[in-house]
Amino acid sequence: MTWQFYTAVSVVALSISIILQRILIHRDKINPFAYAVVFQAMVAIVISAFLIFQGFMLPNIKELWIPAVASMLLYGIGHVVYAKTLQKVEASVFSVLFASQAVWIMLLGVFWFNESLTALQIIGSALIFASILVLVKRQSLRSLDRGLILGLLTGLLFGLAITCWSYVGRHTDTLSWAALSFVGTSLSALLFYPKATRHMAPLFRGAILSRMMLLSVFYAIGCVAMLYAYKLGTFTVVSPLRQTGIILTVLLALALLRTERKQVGRKLAAAAICSLGVVLIVAN
């Protein structure tokens, strides 16, 4: 398989995942902390099923323990904030806020790795935040304020986590690392909020359990495909292509979620502006 194939699979699977998560967290009113712990553990189980045929192996992991542990901790708290954000904002809005991770990844490269900052990257950053301002206008600042902050914080946490996670995935067995990382993320989310165990029971019942299982499959496919795409391709090419998921998520949300069919023009404009901004940042 090529990196182009893995990128396409990642975009589609993760866009569908956001829609499923919005349904679970917002409509089914599940506890976001319990959801983060259980969901990550279920994804680990799905990925581990494929390891039966390959075997579990993690060469060079001792040299990678710092970014490995960092990615699990960042993902742990990140998925809790992720779930809280999807409680507050629509899936179409969330996809734009979540794309702010591209800005944080760029700044990480500038301050931690002494990379240069180009004019296109500055323009791209401005476009991403301009797209967010387009969404802020859709209602009063007071009602969107908390969702906006949580969405931007999610982008920051995932930007840091993805950097560490992808680095480890490039230097060890991809599938084994993916399984281990989701186990670690589940445990770290539980570490941040141990009381989550009190709210887990509804997640294992009826329709909610079925949706959780379906979501876990799509998310596992999307994340593993993302790791392989970064392993086989270059970051500057794969990253902008992955951001086409912004528009896809908005279109899916408008098509499948009736409650999101308002301010359609503004959402599509924000998604398009955001996508262009991300492409400018990572296409240098």
N, C-alpha and C positions, 0 to 999 in steps of 0.2 A: 504493500500500500504506500501511496505517496503522501507528502505533507499536505498537498492540496485536498486530498480525500479526507484526511483526519481533521483539517480545519473546517471543511464543510459540515462534517458530522458533528463537530463540537458546536458550531454556530446553531444548527437546527435543534440539537438535543438540549442545549442550555437555554435556548429561547423558550422551548416548550416547558422546561423545568420552572422558569419564572412564573408562567401562567398557572401551572399546577400548584406552586407554592402560594401564590396569591389566593387561590380558591381555598386551600387548606387553612391558611393563617387568618385570612380576613373573613371568609364566609363561614367556615366551620368553627371559628373562634377558639382554636387550640392555643395552649400556652406556648409562647415563643421559646422559652427556655427549655422546656421539656422537648419541644419539637427539634431544637438544635441538637440536643444530645442523641435522641432516638434516630433522627434522620441521618446523621453522620455515621452512626453505628450500622444502620441498614445499608447505606452505600458501601461501607467496608465489607459487609457480608456478600453483597452482589459481586464486587470485584474479586473477593476471595474465592468465589465459585470458579472463576476462570483459572485461578492458580492451581487448581487440582490437576490440570493438564500440563502445566509448566513447572510447578514447584516454586517454593518461596526462596528467594535469594537476594541478598543486598550487598554486593561487592562495594568496597570503598566507603561504606556507611560510617565507619569510625572517623574518617577524615571530614565527614559532612555533618557531624552531629549538631553543630551550632546552627546552621541554617535549617536543619531538619526540625529541631526543637522549636526554633523561632517560628517556623511556618505553622506548626501545630497549635502553638499558643495564640498566634495572630488569627488563624482560622477559627479557633475556638470562640474567642470573644467576637470575632467578625461575624460568625453565623448567628450569634445571639442578636447582635445589632441589626443584621440583615433581616432576621425575622421580625424584629420590632418595627423596622422601617416598612416592611410589606403590610404590617397592620395599619400603618398610618397613611400610606400613599398608594395610588393605583399602580398596577404593573407597568403600564405605559410610561408613567412618570418615573417610576423606580429605575427603569432601564437607562434613562438619561442621567439620573443622579449617580447611578452605579458606575457609569462610564468615566466619572471624574477620577477613577483610579489611574487612568492614563497620565493625568497631570502629576499625581503623586509619584508614579514610577519615574517620570521624567525628572522631577526634583530630586528623587533619591539618587539618580545617576549623577546629577550635578554636584550635590553636597557630599555624597559618600564615595563616589568613584571618580570625582574630578572630571566628569564629562562636560563638554562645551554646550552652551545653550544657544540655539540658532534662532534667527528671526522667525522662521516657519513654526518653530515650537512655541514661541511666545504668542504668535497669532492663533495657533491651534488651541492653546490654553484659554485665550480670550474667548474663542468661539464656544468652547465647552461651557464656560461660565455664562456666556450670553444665552446659550440654549436653556440653562437652568433659570435664568431671569425670565425667559419667555414663559416657562411653566409657573413661576411664582405669580405672574400677573393673572393667572386664571382664577384666583380667589384671594381673599385678604391675606396679608402676611401673617396675621395672628393665627389663622387656622392652619397654615402650611408650615409655620416656623419650625415646629419640632420634627416633622417629617423631613423637612429640608436638611436640618442639621444631622439627623440620623442617617439620611441618604449619603451625605458628603462624608460622614465618619465611616460609613460602610465602604465607600470607595477608597478611603485612605487605608483602612485595615486590610482590605483585599489587595490593594496595590502592593503593600509591603509583603503580604503573605504569598502572593503569586510569584513575586521576585524570588523569594527563598525557595518556594516549592518547586518552581521550574528549574532552578539551579541544581537542586538535589536530583530531580528527575533526569537531568542531562548526564549525570555522572554515576548513576547506579541503575539497577533494573527497574524499568518504568512501572510495570504492573505491580511488582512487589512493593515498591515505594508508595504507589497510590493506595494500596490496601492498608499499609501501615499508617500512612498519614491520616486516613479517615478515622482509624481507631484512635489515634492520638488526638485528633480534633474533637472527637466525641468526649473523650476523657477530660480534655482541657475545658470544654464547655461546661461539663459537670463540675469541674473544679471551681469555675467562676461562679456557679450558682447551684450548690448541692441540693437545695430545696426543689430542684426540678423533678426529682423522683416522685414527689407528691402529685404531680400533674401528668404523669405518663400514661396512666390506665386508659383514658379515652383514645389514645393513639393506636391501641391494639384492638379496637372494636369496629366491626362492620365496615361501612363505606369509607371511614377515615383510614382504616388499615389498608384497604384496597388502594386508595389514592396514595398513601405513603409508599406502598410497594411499587406502584407505577412510577411515581416521582423518583424513587431511589434508582430504578433501572435507567431512566432517561439521564439523571444527573451523573450516574456512574459512567455511562457511555460518553457523555459530553466531556467530563473531566479527564478520563483516560485518553480520549481522542485529543484533547488539548495538550496533554503532556507529550504524546507522540508527535504532534504537529510541531511543538517547540523543539523536540529532540531532532527531528529530521529536517526541519526548515530553519530559517533565520528569524530572529525576533522581529526585526524591522519589516519583514514581509508578512509573517503570520499575524502579528498584532493588529495591523489595520484591517486585514481581512476578517478577523474575528469580530471587529466592531460593526460589521454588517448586521450582527445580531441585534443591535439597537433598533434598527428599523423593523426587522423581522418580529421582534417582541412587541413593538407598538402595533403592527398590523395584526398579529395574532390576538393581542388583547382586545383590539377594536372589533375583531371578527367573532371572538368566542365569549367575551365578557360583556354582557349588555350594559352593566353599570358603568363601563368605561367609555361608552359612546356619547361623549360630550366633549366640547372644545376640540373636535377632531383635527381641524386645521392647525390649531396651535400645537397639538401633540406631534403631528407629522412634521411640522416646521422645526420644532425643537429637536426631534430625532435626526433630521437631515443635517441641521447645523452642528449638532454634537458629533455625528459621524464624520463630518468633514474636519472638525477640530482634532479628533483623535487621529485621523489619517495624517494630518499635517505634523502632529507630534512625533509619530513613530515611523514616518516614511523618510526620515533624513538619512 
